[in-house]
Each structure stands twice: as structure tokens, then as C-alpha cells.
Amino acid sequence: MFYRDDVLPEETVVELFCPACSHLAHWDSTSMVEDTGWIIHYDMDIASFFLAQKGIHVEPSPEFLFFEDYCSWYGLSPTDVEENAHLIEELETLKRRNLRQYIETFTRRRIAMVEELKQQGYRKALRA
């Protein structure tokens, strides 16, 4: 999980449900956000308190926490950072041989990855 500017503590996340276990969540739209089967359950009292402590005076919603990256995936999906790191590692040899081709290849492949995330319905990718 990513906590923008370290405003919110880890305790902001009460539960995280993967797609295989999301059926166990008791849905509450006032404290949960869903993204392609993943569900993040937030403690909204903790979020409100710590946001106010940092001078961020909003009535936070789960969507606010998620889309403004106060408490969300690091990247566009739960596995985005790892997939990006794998791509960088995969192209390391090309980077040393031909930097321009590396940049072009990386950019093309990364755009394709984002398009795939959009097709899968990841909400942050759809906003990218």
C-alpha cells in the first residue's frame, strides 16, 4: 500500500480483500473501495483525524483516499510496481547496449501494460 506524503498510518487499512476472498467482505460504501475485485476497507475515523492533523480539511471518502493516493496501490494496480520492476530488469541488457532503443522499448511496453490494466478495469488505470 502507498500512503501519500505519509499522512495516514498503516492502521487506516482495516482489511484488504483479494478477488478470491472479497466475498467475505461485508460491503460498506462509506468505508470501502473496490477495484477489480480487490476491496480496501478503511477506518474513516483514523483517516479523518490524521488528514485534519496535517491541515487537510475535507470530509474524506474511500474514493478520496484511493484516488488521491492517501491510501492506495502504489501504481495503477496491486502488482503494478512489481511488474514495472520486472520490465526494467528484463530490459537491463538493452539499456546498456542502446539507451535510445531501451527508452523506446520501455515506453512502448509500459503503455501496453497500462492499456491492459485499463481493459481489465483497474480504476486508477482508467484515469491515467
N, C-alpha and C positions, 0 to 999 in steps of 0.2 A: 504494500500500500504506500501511497505517496501522500505526504502531508505538506501542502504548500506553505512555505515560509516557517515551517514548524510551529504553526499557530495552535493546532489541535494535538492533544496527546493521543497515544495509541488507544486509550480507553474509549475514545469516541466510537470505535467499531465494537459493537456488542457481539455480532456474529457475522460470519461470511459463509454464504452457502454456494457451493459449486452447482453446476447444472444437474449433476446426478443426485444431489441431496436437497435441491431447492424445494422439493415437495414437502420437506419437513418444516419449512418456514411458515409461520402464521402471519400472513401478509398484513402489513400496516403501512399505508401510503404516507403517513405522517412521519415515519422514522425509517423507511426502507426505500431503496432504489434497486431497479432490476436492469440488467444489461445482458442480453442473450442467454438468459437462464441463470446467470450469476446474480445473487442478491446480497447487498450490503445492508446490514441493519445497524443504524446509528443510534447513539444515545444523544438525542437532540438537546437535552438539558446541558450536558457537558459541552456540546458544540456551541450552544448559545453563550454559555458562561465564558469560555475561552476566546471566542470571537470578540465579545464585548470587552474583555480584558485587554485585547490588542487594538481597541478602538474601532472595531468593525461592527457598526451598529446596524444590523439587518435582522430580520426575522428569518433565520435560516430554514431552508427546506432540504430534504435529502437530495433533490436535484441541484440545489445551490452548492452543497458540499461536494457533490460528484463532479459537476461540470466546471466549477471554478477551481477544481483541484485542491480544495482544502482537505479532502479525504477521498481519494480515488485511486484508480490504477495509475501506476507510473507508466505513462504512454497511453495508447489507444485501446488496449485490451489487457487482460490479466497476464498475458505472456509476451506482450509487445517488446519489453526490454530484453528478455532472453532471446527472442527471435532476431532482434536487431543486432545483438552481440554476436550471435551465431553467423549472421550475414557478414559482419565485419571480419570475423575470424576466417570465414570461408574465402574472402577476397583479399586476405593479407598478402599473399604472394603477388597477386596482380598489382596491389598498391606499391610494392617495392619495384616492380618491373616498369609500370607505366601509370603514373599518378592520374593523368587525364582520363585514361580509359577506366581506371578504378572509380573515379568520381562519377563518370557517366554510367558505368555499370551499377554502382551502388544506388545512384539516384533512380535509375530505371527500375531496379528490383524493389527498392523501398516504395516507390509509387505503386507498383503492382501489389505489394503487401498491403498497403493502405486500401487499395481498391478491393482486395479480397476481404479485408475486415469490414468494409462498407457493405459488401454483398452478404456477409454473414450477419449484418445488422448491429454491429457494435456501435453504440450510441455516440461515443466520442469520435469515432472514425467518421461517422455520418456528418459530423460538424466540421471535420477537417477540410 
